[in-house]
Amino acid sequence: MAKTEIIPFRQFMKGETKINSKVKNSINYHAFSILPISPMAFLDPTAITIGASILIIVLVEKQLNKIGLFDWANKIEAILNLVLPVSAFSFLIYSLSHL
């Protein structure tokens, strides 16, 4: 068991006591990273919802191509050509702003 030292209150308030501390307060370590992004940032419900909805739209477009509804698939593809880059950059900005 550790020995407990009793210090009178007045001596403590005057600063007359010295506390011997052998515990080092900081630990030196080096973490190398390009960007300080936690992997848990990608488990954000907003990001998962947006990513899942885009994935579902892409899968629907592929199924429309397989069925033979090329006109509908081309319309969805034209929309996705705009939506995918915009959503990727938006997620990048969103994740960097919520570190």
Residue pairs with C-beta under 8 A, 6 or more apart in sequence:
7 17
11 17
35 96
36 99
37 95
37 96
37 99
38 99
41 47
41 95
41 98
41 99
42 95
44 95
44 98
46 94
47 91
47 94
47 95
50 87
50 91
51 91
54 80
54 83
54 84
54 87
57 76
57 80
58 80
60 76
61 73
61 76
61 77
61 80
62 73
64 70
64 72
64 73
64 76
65 73
